[in-house]
Amino acid sequence: MTSPDNRSRRAGPDGDGSQPESAGPDYQEGDRVALEHTSDPYTRLRPGDEGTVRRYDPSGQVLDVEWDSGSRLSMLLDAGDRVRRLPVARWPQVCDALRDAGAQAGREAARWWAQDTIGGRASGDVTAAARSLLTDLEAGDGRDVDGLPFADRDDLAQAAARYAEHSPPAAPDWQQLRAWQLDQARWAWCDGFDAAVEAEAARQCRLTLHPGGDDRDLRHVYPDRVRVGGPGVFAGDWAWTPNEAGDLRIPVGFVGTLVDTWNGWAVFTCTREVAEAIVADQADARDRCRRYLAAEGTADADLDRMVDQSMGRMWFDGDVIVADDTRVQDDPDAIDRMTPNADGHYTVMGWSWTWLPVHPYDCDRIAGTIPDPLPTASTPANPPGKGAPDA
């Protein structure tokens, strides 16, 4: 006769009652099972009660189960005891679910943080604050950013509550987890939270800084990262202009591809759209120069000559850009005609054009669309499951 909830086990291979530690092909440690039938007359277990497999002896058909009720009754499968396996979420799936839940919470926390620091509830120069914060975040110092939310990795009560709320339905109970699973469960949620906070905080900063509200990571077009063959935002060293607050800004930056350097200056190609913006910007600059000279008392009869001596004229002649710097250079041959290449792109250079890569967040406006980073050897141009890149 068996004792209540503690029936004697069959002897193992050594005849000492020990059980093999390795799991058999039918049941593995951690599997969840439900009781269907047991012949033990003393147990309080009833059909439908659930438990977790702790060990299985396939040779003796002995299944050691830690039942949720606290019972440790072993199942003698060759003696008529029956259990059914319950669906169980595999541990990596449990960690993934927790990480995703942490990321969702982190994004929401970062949005609230942004409202108070660079958003509608912030005071002061939010642009300067966003620039400083983004610099710290891009340097990988997210946890050192003052006030940035972060997850408490040592709060076990919070970890248990998060696990109960966000683990998959078929996951084991918190109380049934091993020590290493408890750690991984806590870290998965916290890792997801912290990574999402930093990513969303950086995105909110980029939204604040970009003149067109582009929230993409634009580090690949920062001036120190622009390389021949890659994209950049370009302006002249002459373009810096004080705004109403007295801060030096670039009224417009132009998107293009760096193709060469000349005497230290950038040579880049650009689309027709950007080329038209360059021509229009030159016309605006000439108008500003004219207004300045007029305000200084320059006679109307001298305005055109003095403007032409200060900066050249540009216009489109069909598909050709004409840059007339004859009066600037006092040289009748100082006229450039810039034709598009086979791709329809322009290289806007000339007698007095000196371009440099500039920071996109130093510009009040950006002409053209900044492309995504070029794929690296480890990053496929068209990842599986994604559509073809935009033309």
VEXDREN-2710 file (C-alpha; in Angstrom, 1 decimal):
% VEXDREN-2710
k/r/px/py/pz
1/MET/0.0/0.0/0.0
2/THR/1.3/3.5/-0.8
3/SER/1.6/6.3/1.7
4/PRO/-0.5/9.4/1.1
5/ASP/1.0/11.5/-1.8
6/ASN/4.4/9.8/-1.3
7/ARG/4.3/6.4/-3.0
8/SER/7.5/4.4/-3.0
9/ARG/9.4/4.5/-6.3
10/ARG/10.7/1.5/-8.2
11/ALA/14.5/0.9/-7.8
12/GLY/16.7/2.5/-10.4
13/PRO/19.4/0.7/-12.4
14/ASP/21.6/0.5/-9.3
15/GLY/18.9/-0.9/-7.2
16/ASP/19.1/2.0/-4.7
17/GLY/15.9/3.8/-5.6
18/SER/17.7/6.6/-7.4
19/GLN/16.3/7.9/-10.6
20/PRO/18.3/8.9/-13.8
21/GLU/18.7/12.7/-14.1
22/SER/18.4/12.9/-17.8
23/ALA/14.9/13.5/-19.3
24/GLY/13.3/10.8/-21.4
25/PRO/11.9/11.3/-24.9
26/ASP/8.3/11.7/-23.7
27/TYR/8.6/14.1/-20.7
28/GLN/11.1/16.7/-20.0
29/GLU/11.8/18.7/-16.8
30/GLY/9.6/21.7/-16.8
31/ASP/6.7/20.2/-18.8
32/ARG/3.3/21.0/-17.5
33/VAL/0.9/18.1/-17.0
34/ALA/-2.7/17.5/-15.8
35/LEU/-3.8/14.5/-13.9
36/GLU/-6.2/12.1/-15.7
37/HIS/-6.2/9.2/-13.4
38/THR/-4.3/7.7/-10.4
39/SER/-5.0/4.5/-8.5
40/ASP/-3.6/6.0/-5.3
41/PRO/-6.5/5.8/-2.8
42/TYR/-4.9/8.3/-0.3
43/THR/-4.0/11.3/-2.5
44/ARG/-6.1/14.4/-2.5
45/LEU/-5.3/15.0/-6.2
46/ARG/-8.2/14.9/-8.5
47/PRO/-8.5/14.6/-12.3
48/GLY/-7.7/18.0/-13.9
49/ASP/-5.1/19.0/-11.2
50/GLU/-2.0/20.5/-12.8
51/GLY/1.7/20.2/-12.0
52/THR/5.2/20.6/-13.3
53/VAL/7.5/17.6/-14.3
54/ARG/10.6/17.5/-12.2
55/ARG/12.1/14.2/-13.4
56/TYR/11.2/11.3/-15.6
57/ASP/12.6/7.7/-15.5
58/PRO/11.7/6.2/-18.9
59/SER/13.0/2.8/-17.9
60/GLY/10.8/2.6/-14.8
61/GLN/8.0/4.7/-16.2
62/VAL/8.1/6.9/-13.1
63/LEU/7.2/10.6/-13.5
64/ASP/8.0/12.9/-10.7
65/VAL/5.7/15.8/-10.6
66/GLU/5.5/18.9/-8.4
67/TRP/1.8/19.5/-8.3
68/ASP/0.4/23.0/-8.0
69/SER/-1.5/21.9/-4.8
70/GLY/1.8/21.1/-3.1
71/SER/1.6/17.4/-3.5
72/ARG/4.7/15.5/-4.7
73/LEU/2.9/12.3/-5.8
74/SER/4.9/10.5/-8.5
75/MET/3.0/8.9/-11.4
76/LEU/3.6/5.2/-12.0
77/LEU/2.7/5.2/-15.7
78/ASP/3.1/1.4/-16.1
79/ALA/0.8/0.9/-13.2
80/GLY/-2.2/2.7/-14.7
81/ASP/-1.5/6.4/-13.7
82/ARG/-2.3/8.7/-16.5
83/VAL/-1.5/12.4/-17.2
84/ARG/-1.8/14.6/-20.3
85/ARG/0.8/17.1/-21.3
86/LEU/-0.4/20.7/-21.2
87/PRO/0.7/23.3/-23.7
88/VAL/3.7/25.2/-22.3
89/ALA/5.3/28.4/-23.6
90/ARG/9.0/27.7/-24.2
91/TRP/11.2/29.8/-22.1
92/PRO/12.6/31.9/-24.9
93/GLN/9.0/32.8/-25.8
94/VAL/8.3/33.8/-22.3
95/CYS/11.4/36.1/-22.2
96/ASP/10.5/37.6/-25.6
97/ALA/7.0/38.4/-24.4
98/LEU/8.4/40.1/-21.3
99/ARG/10.9/42.0/-23.3
100/ASP/8.2/43.2/-25.7
101/ALA/6.0/44.3/-22.7
102/GLY/8.9/46.2/-21.2
103/ALA/9.6/47.9/-24.5
104/GLN/6.0/49.1/-24.8
105/ALA/6.1/50.5/-21.3
106/GLY/9.5/52.1/-22.0
107/ARG/8.2/53.9/-25.1
108/GLU/5.3/55.3/-23.2
109/ALA/7.5/56.4/-20.3
110/ALA/9.8/58.2/-22.8
111/ARG/7.0/60.0/-24.4
112/TRP/5.8/61.4/-21.1
113/TRP/9.5/62.3/-20.3
114/ALA/9.8/64.2/-23.6
115/GLN/6.7/66.3/-22.9
116/ASP/8.3/67.6/-19.7
117/THR/11.8/68.2/-21.2
118/ILE/11.5/69.1/-24.9
119/GLY/7.7/69.0/-25.5
120/GLY/4.6/71.0/-24.7
121/ARG/5.1/71.1/-21.0
122/ALA/8.8/72.2/-21.2
123/SER/10.1/75.7/-20.8
124/GLY/13.2/77.4/-22.1
125/ASP/15.1/76.6/-25.3
126/VAL/13.8/73.1/-26.1
127/THR/16.0/73.0/-29.2
128/ALA/19.2/73.4/-27.2
129/ALA/17.9/70.9/-24.7
130/ALA/17.1/68.4/-27.4
131/ARG/20.5/68.8/-29.1
132/SER/22.3/68.2/-25.7
133/LEU/20.1/65.2/-24.9
134/LEU/20.5/63.6/-28.3
135/THR/24.3/64.0/-28.1
136/ASP/24.3/62.1/-24.8
137/LEU/21.9/59.4/-26.0
138/GLU/23.9/58.9/-29.2
139/ALA/27.1/58.5/-27.2
140/GLY/25.4/55.6/-25.4
141/ASP/25.0/57.4/-22.1
142/GLY/21.3/56.9/-21.8
143/ARG/21.3/56.0/-18.1
144/ASP/23.4/59.1/-17.3
145/VAL/20.8/61.4/-18.9
146/ASP/19.3/63.4/-16.1
147/GLY/15.7/62.4/-15.5
148/LEU/15.5/59.7/-18.2
149/PRO/13.3/56.9/-16.9
150/PHE/15.0/53.5/-16.2
151/ALA/13.9/50.2/-14.9
152/ASP/14.6/49.1/-11.3
153/ARG/16.2/45.7/-11.8
154/ASP/16.2/44.8/-8.0
155/ASP/12.5/45.3/-7.3
156/LEU/11.3/41.6/-7.0
157/ALA/7.7/42.6/-6.1
158/GLN/7.4/44.6/-9.3
159/ALA/9.1/41.8/-11.3
160/ALA/6.5/39.3/-10.0
161/ALA/3.7/41.6/-10.9
162/ARG/5.1/42.2/-14.4
163/TYR/5.5/38.5/-14.9
164/ALA/1.9/37.8/-13.9
165/GLU/0.6/40.5/-16.2
166/HIS/2.8/40.0/-19.3
167/SER/3.9/36.4/-19.4
168/PRO/2.1/34.1/-22.0
169/PRO/-0.9/32.2/-20.8
170/ALA/0.9/28.9/-20.9
171/ALA/4.0/30.1/-19.0
172/PRO/4.8/28.5/-15.6
173/ASP/3.8/30.4/-12.5
174/TRP/6.3/32.8/-11.0
175/GLN/6.6/30.6/-7.8
176/GLN/7.6/27.7/-10.0
177/LEU/10.5/29.4/-11.7
178/ARG/14.1/28.4/-11.0
179/ALA/16.6/31.0/-9.7
180/TRP/18.1/31.6/-13.2
181/GLN/14.6/31.9/-14.7
182/LEU/13.7/34.5/-12.1
183/ASP/16.7/36.5/-13.1
184/GLN/16.1/36.2/-16.8
185/ALA/12.5/37.2/-16.4
186/ARG/13.4/40.3/-14.5
187/TRP/16.2/41.2/-16.9
188/ALA/14.1/40.6/-20.0
189/TRP/11.4/43.2/-19.0
190/CYS/14.0/45.7/-17.8
191/ASP/16.2/45.3/-20.9
192/GLY/13.2/45.9/-23.1
193/PHE/12.2/48.9/-21.1
194/ASP/15.6/50.6/-21.0
195/ALA/16.4/50.0/-24.7
196/ALA/13.0/51.4/-25.7
197/VAL/13.3/54.4/-23.4
198/GLU/16.6/55.4/-25.0
199/ALA/15.4/54.8/-28.6
200/GLU/12.1/56.7/-28.1
201/ALA/13.8/59.6/-26.2
202/ALA/16.3/59.9/-29.1
203/ARG/13.4/59.8/-31.6
204/GLN/11.6/62.6/-29.8
205/CYS/14.8/64.7/-29.8
206/ARG/15.1/64.2/-33.6
207/LEU/11.5/65.2/-34.1
208/THR/12.2/68.4/-32.2
209/LEU/15.5/69.2/-34.0
210/HIS/14.7/68.3/-37.7
211/PRO/13.1/71.2/-39.5
212/GLY/10.8/68.8/-41.4
213/GLY/10.0/66.5/-38.4
214/ASP/12.1/63.6/-39.7
215/ASP/12.4/61.2/-36.8
216/ARG/15.0/58.8/-38.4
217/ASP/18.5/58.3/-37.1
218/LEU/20.5/60.7/-39.3
219/ARG/24.0/60.0/-37.9
220/HIS/25.1/58.7/-41.2
221/VAL/24.9/62.3/-42.6
222/TYR/26.6/64.0/-39.7
223/PRO/29.6/65.9/-41.2
224/ASP/32.3/63.6/-39.6
225/ARG/30.6/60.6/-41.2
226/VAL/30.1/61.8/-44.8
227/ARG/32.3/59.8/-47.2
228/VAL/32.9/59.8/-50.9
229/GLY/30.0/57.9/-52.5
230/GLY/27.7/58.5/-49.5
231/PRO/24.9/61.0/-48.8
232/GLY/25.3/64.3/-46.9
233/VAL/23.7/67.7/-46.3
234/PHE/25.8/70.5/-47.8
235/ALA/26.0/74.3/-47.4
236/GLY/28.7/77.0/-47.8
237/ASP/30.8/78.3/-45.1
238/TRP/29.3/81.6/-46.1
239/ALA/25.8/80.3/-45.3
240/TRP/25.8/80.8/-41.5
241/THR/23.3/83.5/-40.5
242/PRO/22.2/84.8/-37.1
243/ASN/18.5/84.2/-36.4
244/GLU/16.2/86.4/-34.3
245/ALA/17.7/84.9/-31.1
246/GLY/21.2/85.7/-32.3
247/ASP/22.1/82.0/-32.9
248/LEU/24.1/81.2/-36.0
249/ARG/22.0/79.0/-38.2
250/ILE/22.1/77.7/-41.8
251/PRO/18.9/78.9/-43.6
252/VAL/18.9/75.9/-45.9
253/GLY/21.0/72.8/-46.3
254/PHE/21.1/70.8/-49.6
255/VAL/21.0/67.0/-49.8
256/GLY/23.4/65.4/-52.2
257/THR/26.1/62.7/-52.7
258/LEU/29.7/63.5/-52.0
259/VAL/31.7/62.6/-55.1
260/ASP/35.0/64.3/-54.6
261/THR/36.9/67.0/-52.7
262/TRP/38.6/70.1/-54.2
263/ASN/41.0/72.2/-52.2
264/GLY/39.4/70.9/-49.1
265/TRP/35.9/71.7/-50.2
266/ALA/33.1/69.2/-50.9
267/VAL/32.0/68.3/-54.4
268/PHE/28.6/66.7/-54.5
269/THR/25.9/65.8/-56.9
270/CYS/22.2/66.5/-56.4
271/THR/18.8/66.0/-58.0
272/ARG/17.1/68.6/-60.2
273/GLU/14.8/69.4/-57.2
274/VAL/17.8/70.3/-55.0
275/ALA/19.6/72.2/-57.8
276/GLU/16.5/74.3/-58.3
277/ALA/16.5/75.0/-54.5
278/ILE/20.2/76.1/-54.8
279/VAL/19.3/78.5/-57.6
280/ALA/16.4/79.9/-55.6
281/ASP/18.5/80.3/-52.5
282/GLN/21.1/82.3/-54.5
283/ALA/18.3/84.6/-55.7
284/ASP/17.1/85.0/-52.1
285/ALA/20.6/85.8/-51.0
286/ARG/20.9/88.5/-53.7
287/ASP/17.6/90.0/-52.6
288/ARG/18.8/90.2/-49.0
289/CYS/22.0/91.8/-50.2
290/ARG/20.1/94.3/-52.2
291/ARG/17.8/95.2/-49.2
292/TYR/20.9/95.6/-47.0
293/LEU/22.6/97.9/-49.4
294/ALA/19.5/99.9/-49.9
295/ALA/19.1/100.3/-46.2
296/GLU/22.7/101.5/-46.0
297/GLY/21.8/104.3/-48.4
298/THR/23.1/102.9/-51.7
299/ALA/21.7/104.7/-54.7
300/ASP/19.2/102.8/-56.8
301/ALA/21.4/103.3/-59.9
302/ASP/24.3/101.4/-58.1
303/LEU/22.3/98.6/-56.5
304/ASP/22.5/96.1/-59.4
305/ARG/26.2/96.6/-59.9
306/MET/27.0/96.3/-56.2
307/VAL/24.9/93.2/-55.8
308/ASP/26.5/91.6/-58.8
309/GLN/30.0/92.4/-57.4
310/SER/29.0/90.8/-54.1
311/MET/27.5/87.5/-55.4
312/GLY/26.9/85.9/-58.8
313/ARG/23.7/85.4/-60.6
314/MET/22.3/81.9/-61.3
315/TRP/19.5/80.7/-63.5
316/PHE/18.3/77.7/-65.5
317/ASP/18.7/77.8/-69.2
318/GLY/16.6/74.7/-70.1
319/ASP/18.3/71.9/-68.2
320/VAL/21.5/73.8/-67.8
321/ILE/22.4/75.9/-64.7
322/VAL/24.2/79.1/-65.6
323/ALA/26.4/80.7/-62.9
324/ASP/27.6/84.2/-63.8
325/ASP/30.4/85.5/-61.6
326/THR/31.9/87.9/-64.1
327/ARG/31.4/90.9/-61.8
328/VAL/32.4/89.1/-58.7
329/GLN/35.7/87.9/-60.3
330/ASP/36.1/90.9/-62.6
331/ASP/36.6/88.4/-65.3
332/PRO/34.5/88.2/-68.4
333/ASP/35.2/84.4/-68.6
334/ALA/33.8/83.7/-65.1
335/ILE/30.7/82.0/-66.4
336/ASP/29.9/78.3/-65.7
337/ARG/27.4/76.2/-67.4
338/MET/26.4/73.1/-65.3
339/THR/24.8/70.3/-67.2
340/PRO/23.1/67.3/-65.6
341/ASN/24.9/63.9/-65.8
342/ALA/23.5/60.7/-67.3
343/ASP/21.4/60.3/-64.1
344/GLY/20.0/63.8/-64.3
345/HIS/22.0/65.0/-61.3
346/TYR/23.9/68.2/-61.1
347/THR/27.3/69.2/-59.7
348/VAL/26.8/72.8/-58.6
349/MET/30.3/74.3/-58.4
350/GLY/31.9/77.4/-59.8
351/TRP/34.3/80.3/-59.2
352/SER/33.1/81.1/-55.7
353/TRP/31.2/78.0/-54.6
354/THR/32.7/76.5/-51.5
355/TRP/30.6/73.7/-50.1
356/LEU/31.0/71.7/-46.8
357/PRO/29.1/68.9/-45.2
358/VAL/26.9/70.4/-42.4
359/HIS/24.9/69.0/-39.5
360/PRO/21.3/68.5/-40.5
361/TYR/20.2/70.0/-37.2
362/ASP/22.0/73.2/-37.9
363/CYS/19.7/73.9/-40.8
364/ASP/16.3/75.7/-40.7
365/ARG/15.3/73.9/-43.8
366/ILE/16.6/70.9/-45.8
367/ALA/16.2/70.8/-49.5
368/GLY/15.8/67.2/-50.8
369/THR/15.2/63.9/-49.1
370/ILE/18.0/62.4/-47.0
371/PRO/18.3/58.7/-48.0
372/ASP/18.7/55.9/-45.5
373/PRO/22.2/54.6/-44.8
374/LEU/23.9/52.4/-47.4
375/PRO/23.6/48.7/-46.4
376/THR/26.7/47.2/-44.9
377/ALA/28.1/43.7/-45.5
378/SER/26.2/42.4/-42.5
379/THR/23.0/44.2/-43.4
380/PRO/21.2/42.9/-46.4
381/ALA/19.8/45.6/-48.7
382/ASN/16.4/43.8/-48.8
383/PRO/15.9/41.8/-45.5
384/PRO/13.7/38.7/-45.7
385/GLY/10.0/39.6/-45.4
386/LYS/10.6/43.2/-46.6
387/GLY/9.6/44.7/-49.8
388/ALA/12.0/46.1/-52.3
389/PRO/13.5/49.5/-51.4
390/ASP/11.9/52.6/-52.7
391/ALA/13.3/53.8/-56.0
END
